[in-house]
Amino acid sequence: MKRSHPEQLVPGVRPLARGVSSPIRYGRISMMALVNAIMIAGAAGAKAETPSASSSASTSAPGNTADTGTATKTKKEDAALDEVVVTAKTKSDYQTDKLSSGKYTEPLRDVPQTVTIVPKEVMQDQNASSLRQVLQNVPGVTMQAGEGGNLSGDNINIRGFNARNDIFVDGMRDSGVYNRDPFNLEQVEVIKGPGSTVSGHGSTGGSLNMVTKTPEQENYYSANVGLGTDEYTRETMDINQQMKTPAFAENISDIAFRLNGVYQYNQFANLNTVYNNHWAIAPSATFKIGPDTKLTFSYLHQQESNLTGYGIPTVSNGYSFAANPTYHSYFGQPAPYRYSSFFGYSNNDHENTWTDIPTFKIEHTFDDDLKMSNTSRYDRTYRDSVVSSPRFENVGNGITPTATTPLTAGQVARESKGRHQLDDLIANATEITQRFKTWDLDHTFVGTVEFSREQENNRTANGVPESTLSGDNYPYILNYGDETLARAYTSAFSLFDTIKFDEHWETSLGMRFDHIQSDSQTLGYITPTGAGHFYRTDDLPSWRAALVYKPVKSGSFYAGYGTSFNSSIQGTANGNSAAGLTSGTSLLEPEADETYEIGTKWDVLKDKLSLTTSLFRTNKTNARITDPTTSIAYSLSGMQRVQGVEVGATGSITEEWKVFAGYTYMESKVISANYANLQSIGKRLPNTPDQSASVWTTYDLPKGFTIGSGAQFMDRRFENTNNINSEPGYWKQDAMLSYKLNQNITMQLNVTNLWDVEYIDRIGGSQSVPGAGRSVVFSTNFKY
């Protein structure tokens, strides 16, 4: 398969001249040089730090320059001390004790909400190289395909509701639309149920928080090199280095630096033409000023140059089956084309992104009961993309289908759409935590103040004539329209209090108030500047309350309630829409969401295995539905509901046997709709399977070997609320074998989609994107 790389299109960066290496390629060369340096320097350092037997004997032998009297005294004191054996319960590598956010003050076992945390150990065992792969471990999460030229990136649904806007990095919103790599992550936290008290707007079905790696107080040098099928190559590095305190700054201590990086290129098994190609680097530094103040700076830079496929078209009700009844059996399903088919233009389609996220955090501890932190961030993602969406047509290529028209002729047209988009976010958050007593009640109080500005500049090229399937050369010129500028200014404060009545009972209370000023306007090019300028202001409270009963320390029962909201600007100032606010949406009140949940959490087998069960119901009211009187406005006359049960198991069954598993059952339903959408009442929500499950387990064998296996199940999903177009369910399985050669080197073999199952990974309203076939990756990890 021929390998091609579109040039980077980034503001301020010229297209590369012929013969000049691309930034992606240069990034790979630099990454390989650093990886090689780590392996060589680390091996030399390990050798230098290991004393020889002769030198050890010489150092401890009598007659050396050491003080013999002191040594004798020390031996006598050591002999006089009684032997003390310390035993402590240790968590499994797959378990996590606590959420990273300071707004959650209790151990995970006592958090009255369904939470799934995927730690880095699971990611490493699975050789996960994308956020999508990480989220396969979380049932109830599905992936959405870009629709109508809208962006793909990490477009996720949680418990049946879109959560593209609800992705956070270290507790702060990540508004960019790009494909995230977990190379710099400690863990991924998926918090189910409405959480506007914690995260602000959105989070109807839940939110996702990525916790990044930060400097530690030790020295180590790590690198991983992987090669695999379909031209897979991946190199990562993780360098952590302590520094001595400068002589001129005696009040500075605990100085440490950390550098993480990744380069990856891969095509996809059984998917023609498409590929991923990206690199990223993430430096961070931390130090203390005095004993109580800590400063941390981190930075992420990532570049992508991908060729993305939009899958295969769905045979919908726009097709005349009288002309060709052969297609009737495929109605509402993917067209009968090979899953490997690529319907785009390899010489024109591309997905180029450029992401920069600098973050600065300062933490101060006043005493054991009072601490404060302040975090500032700038988040910027530029995107240049052209995608070709396949459309199943009644008339295509100028051919009117007849009963004898072959399946491969005339029914698919390519609809190319371009987009130049810049998303940026400026945010600042202050958080204070105070522990205190009132009478016999223990309080843990958290207060926050947050300010942010989310902005999107967006130009799209739509309305391009649909092209034929003949040839691979794009026959048209994309003419970009007006630029849309959408902005949202948010000021918010929140209050939380966890009250412990005694060792068995506690309650968790929370509230947040958001003031959101939003506007959207069209900027020149075609329409005069300033035309179509719309404004909206929302003042929105959110609430959370829960009661926890702990019969014993290692178990809890809980009942909770929470709310969230979706403002009208949401989905325009963060990459979901090209339109911004309109005359219709600017008049709409926010969507309102609420969730009721009861559940129980237990740590068993000496606290090494965590078990969870919950029952939940989420109601969305004021749901936005297309207004039958206009094509540009919406009405708030809908109500949607998702309810179900979720169970999970995380940790170790024995010292050798680890497991990470979950199951979710969701009953979704449209409760009410306006006159034009009455047919959707009683139907299931799009991209919401009744059942989904995942399990990953490993077992440590003698002599340094570890075997692992996992499986994911996804039930049938519908593409829209009419429940006409649907995708079949599927099972797929993965496997792993690793060998620890010594304390510095570990080799690992991963097989993804072991049985080469054909399945639909992401769905949209008019097309389905297949998942990749079987892939095999061999990687070696070096750590010194």
HELIX and SHEET records of a PDB file:
HELIX    1   1 PRO A   23  GLU A   49  1                                  27    
HELIX    2   2 ALA A   53  SER A   60  1                                   8    
HELIX    3   3 THR A   68  ALA A   80  1                                  13    
HELIX    4   4 LEU A  108  ASP A  110  5                                   3    
HELIX    5   5 LYS A  120  GLN A  126  1                                   7    
HELIX    6   6 LEU A  131  LEU A  135  1                                   5    
HELIX    7   7 PRO A  182  ASN A  184  5                                   3    
HELIX    8   8 SER A  196  SER A  199  1                                   4    
HELIX    9   9 PRO A  325  TYR A  330  5                                   6    
HELIX   10  10 THR A  585  LEU A  587  5                                   3    
HELIX   11  11 TYR A  675  SER A  680  5                                   6    
HELIX   12  12 PRO A  702  GLY A  704  5                                   3    
SHEET    1   A 5 VAL A 115  PRO A 119  0                                        
SHEET    2   A 5 LEU A 185  LYS A 192 -1                                        
SHEET    3   A 5 GLY A 206  THR A 212 -1                                        
SHEET    4   A 5 ILE A 167  VAL A 169  1                                        
SHEET    5   A 5 MET A 172  ARG A 173 -1                                        
SHEET    1   B 6 PHE A 161  ASN A 162  0                                        
SHEET    2   B 6 ILE A 156  ILE A 158 -1                                        
SHEET    3   B 6 VAL A 141  GLN A 144 -1                                        
SHEET    4   B 6 ILE A 760  ILE A 763  1                                        
SHEET    5   B 6 GLN A 767  PRO A 770 -1                                        
SHEET    6   B 6 ILE A 312  PRO A 313 -1                                        
SHEET    1   C23 TYR A 220  GLY A 228  0                                        
SHEET    2   C23 TYR A 232  MET A 243 -1                                        
SHEET    3   C23 ILE A 252  PHE A 268 -1                                        
SHEET    4   C23 LEU A 271  ILE A 289 -1                                        
SHEET    5   C23 THR A 293  ASN A 306 -1                                        
SHEET    6   C23 HIS A 350  ASP A 367 -1                                        
SHEET    7   C23 LEU A 370  PHE A 392 -1                                        
SHEET    8   C23 VAL A 412  THR A 438 -1                                        
SHEET    9   C23 LEU A 441  ALA A 461 -1                                        
SHEET   10   C23 GLU A 483  LYS A 500 -1                                        
SHEET   11   C23 TRP A 505  LEU A 523 -1                                        
SHEET   12   C23 PHE A 534  VAL A 552 -1                                        
SHEET   13   C23 GLY A 555  ASN A 566 -1                                        
SHEET   14   C23 GLU A 591  VAL A 604 -1                                        
SHEET   15   C23 LEU A 609  THR A 626 -1                                        
SHEET   16   C23 TYR A 634  SER A 652 -1                                        
SHEET   17   C23 TRP A 657  SER A 672 -1                                        
SHEET   18   C23 GLN A 691  ASP A 700 -1                                        
SHEET   19   C23 PHE A 705  MET A 714 -1                                        
SHEET   20   C23 TYR A 730  LYS A 740 -1                                        
SHEET   21   C23 ILE A 745  THR A 752 -1                                        
SHEET   22   C23 SER A 775  LYS A 783 -1                                        
SHEET   23   C23 TYR A 220  GLY A 228 -1                                        
SHEET    1   D 2 ARG A 717  PHE A 718  0                                        
SHEET    2   D 2 SER A 726  GLU A 727 -1                                        
END                                                                             
